[in-house]
């Protein structure tokens, strides 16, 4: 399967995997609705990471209340905080994109 890669939608899309289409859709949502997308992503990642942590810690059954609270925390705090923190950092370092600036932001 040779051909162009990374194009913005040209062709029939027959060679696109489900993962590639999902990733493109995610990036589109991130452009259109950045805060909402980051909130949902943070909530899902918090839930997945807590589920893995519970299993690795030896829990026989996943504690659903704990999982839900972690997901709510990611959704209500983690996503919005990260979103607005990066907006503030972009304002502080306006127009600078060199590696020193990126390191300072991190």
C-alpha positions, 0 to 999 in steps of 0.5 A: 500500500504505497501512496500519500500519507498524512493528507487532509482527506484526499482519495477514497479512504479505503486504506484508512484504519479505524484507529487512523480515522478515530485519531483524525476525528479526535483532532478535529474535535480538539480543534472545534471544541478544545475544552470539552474534548480535553475534559472528556479525554482527562476523565477517560484517561483518569479512569483507565489509569485508575483501573490499571492501578487497581488491578496492578495493586491486587484488587480482586474487583475494581472499586467503582466508586473510586473509579467514578470519583477519579473520572469526575476529578479528571473531567472537572479539574484535570481537563479544564486546569490543563487547558487554561494553564496552557492558555496562560503559558501561551500568553506569557510566552507569546510568539516564542516557540524555540526549545528553551521556551518549550522547556520552560513551559514544561 
